[in-house]
Amino acid sequence: MLASSLKFKLLFFTLAIGLISLLLAGYLVDRHLLNYHTQTAESLIEEGFSSLYNNRKNLEAALVSEAHLLCEEERLVAILNLINNFQDTRNYQSLLFDEEKKRLSQRLQTAIQTGRSTGAYLYAADDQLVSFALAEESKVLQGFVSYANKQPDLKLMSPEGALDESLKNDLEDRIFRRAQRHNQLQPGQRYYLDNGQVYLEQKYPLVRSHLEEERQVGSLVLMRRLDGDFLLLATRGGLEVGLLDAQGGFIDGQPLVKKHAEQLKNKLPPIAEREINFLKTAGGFWGVFPLRLAGGEQSAYLSFVYPVENYHQASAATREAILTALLITALLIIPFSLLLIRELVTYPLQQLMKGVEKIRKGDLLAQIDLEQKDELGELAKAMNEMANQLYQRELSLNTSNRELQRLSEVMAHHFQEPTRRLMAFAERLSSKPSLEQDKDARLSIDFIHAQAKYLSYLVHDVQRYLELDRVILPVQRLHTEEVLDQVLREKAIQEQLELSNADLQVEKPLPKILFARRRLEEIFRALLSNAVTYRHPERPMQIKIYGKTVNHCNLIYIADNGRGIAPRHRTQVFELFSRLVTQTPDNTGTGMGLALVRRLMLQAGGDISIEEGIDGGTTFVLSFPDQELEPSEQTLHDSAR
C-alpha cells in the first residue's frame, strides 16, 4: 500500500527527477548548444549563399557588359570580316592574317587583364577559332590559329617567354577541345566543368551593320573560372567555402572544405533539387547547393562549412557551468518541493478522488469540499457544477422521454381515429345520389377525403420516425442480395414497378453489410418507391442497383433516370417534411421518406448521399461501415440512439 500511495510516488519521483536532471542536464545543454550552433551555421550558410548568388549575378552581368563592349569595337569586327571574306586555308597568307590575328589576341588579353574574365575566344563566321587569350595558373597567355600545309597551327605567346613543351601540348589540346564545344553552343551564359575546374561562359554574336543590313561575322566567348578568389568574396563568420564535383571530390576553395570533403560522399543531394541542403559531418555543419552545368550530364556543388570545433569548445565550457548550477539548485529545492507537494497537491487530490467516486456511484448531488483558490479548487468547483448540471439534465431527459412516449401513443390512437372517421364520412357523403349533380359539393367532399388520407399517412410516418429511438433491432451480417430480392418479391413493390414499366437491373454480387434486416428492407422500399414516384414522364424508366467496397466502407448505389435532384437541393431533401414538388393526386408523399432513410443510416453509423444518376436522374449512395462494432462500442452506440 505504501509503494502504491500518491505520497510515496511523489516523494520517489521528486528524488528520482532531481538525480536524473543532473544526468540529463549535460545532455539537454549539449542539445541546446548543438541546436544553437546548427541554427547559427544555417543562418550564416544562407547568408553566404545569398552573397554568393549576388556575386554570381554580378559576375554574369560583368561578362555580358565586357562582351558587349568588345563586340561594339569596329576594328575587331572589321578584322573578322576581312578574315571571313579573304582567308583561304589552302593558300594561307600568313604575313597578312597572322599579324591581324595577333592584334586581336592582344586586344583579348587586355580585356581579361582589365575585366573579370579569365579567358576570351574569338571565332569567325564559320565557327573556326581565330584568336584567344587566357589566364592559366598565374600566367597570361595569348594566341591565334594560323595555317600551314592546309592544317591549323596554334600559335601560343607568353610575356614570360617560351612555354614548356608538355604545357604547350596540354594547352593546345585543351583550347581545341574548348573550341569544339563552343561551336555547339547557342549564344548565352552557362556553367561547365573543364579540366577539373568550373567555368562561367558567355557566348555573344558579333554582328556587322552595312547599308542597314546586319550580318553575323563571328562570335565571342568570354570565360571566368570560379576559383578560390571568387568564392572567398562570400565567406563570413568563420565559414569556409569551396566547390565540389558530383562525387564530392574537391575542386577549389578553402582548406577546411578540402580537408573534410571526403565526408560528404554518398550524402550529396540529387542535382535536380534546386535548394540549399544542410548536412552534418564529423568535420562541421555543411550547406550544399547543386550547380547545374551545361549539357545536364555533369554537376558540381557550391558548399559552405561551419567548423564543428566552435560547437565543441562552447559545449564543454557551458555544460560544466550549468551542471554545477543545477546541482546547487537541486539540493536547495528538493526539500521545499516535497513540503509544497504534500500541502498543495496530495491532500486536494485526495478530496477530488472522494468526490469523483461519489459521482461515479450515481450520487450527483454530492459536493466536493475543497476551499483552495488555485487550479485544483477551480477543478473541484467545475466538477460540482458539472454534477448538478448532469442531475438537472437527467431529470429533463426523463421527463422528455415520458412526454415523447405519451405523444407517440396519442398520435397512434387519438389522431388516427378522427382521420379514419373523416375518410369514412366523406365516402358516405360521396355515395349519396343527391350529390351527383352538385359538382361543388362533390369537389369539397373529395378534397376532405384526400386531406384526411394525407393526414393519416403523415401521422403514420411521424409515428414511424419516433419509433426509431424506442425500438432497437438486432444487427447482423446480411447478404444484401437476399434482402433486396425479398423486397422485390413484395406485391406492392412489384405493382409499382409494373405500372411504371420499369427496367430494373441488379449487378451482383452486392457487398455484405452489418445492419438490421428489417431496417434495410424499409430503406430499399423507400428508395424504390421514390424512384417510381419521381420518374421522368417522357422516357422509359430505368433503375440500376450495384455496389462496391472502398476504403473499408461498403457502398450500395441505387440509380435511376428520373427527374433528378439539383445539387443545391441534395441536402434539403433529407430534412423533415421537405418536398421539392407540389402535392398532386398521383404524388401524395409526406416529405418524411428520405428523412426516415437518413435517420436509419445515421443510427447504424452509416450515411446517405446523392449523386448524378442515369441521363440526369438520381443516384442514392448508401454508405455502410465495413467492420463490426466491439461489444463496448455497441453498447455506447445503442445508448446514444
Beta strands, then each sheet from edge to edge (+ up, - down):
strand 1: 119-124
strand 2: 129-136
strand 3: 139-148
strand 4: 151-157
strand 5: 188-194
strand 6: 197-210
strand 7: 213-225
strand 8: 240-245
strand 9: 250-253
strand 10: 277-281
strand 11: 284-292
strand 12: 299-307
strand 13: 476-478
strand 14: 503-506
strand 15: 513-515
strand 16: 542-549
strand 17: 553-560
strand 18: 607-612
strand 19: 618-625
sheet 1: 4+ 3- 2+ 1- 7+ 6- 5+
sheet 2: 9+ 8- 12+ 11- 10+
sheet 3: 13+ 15-
sheet 4: 14+ 16+ 17- 19+ 18-
end
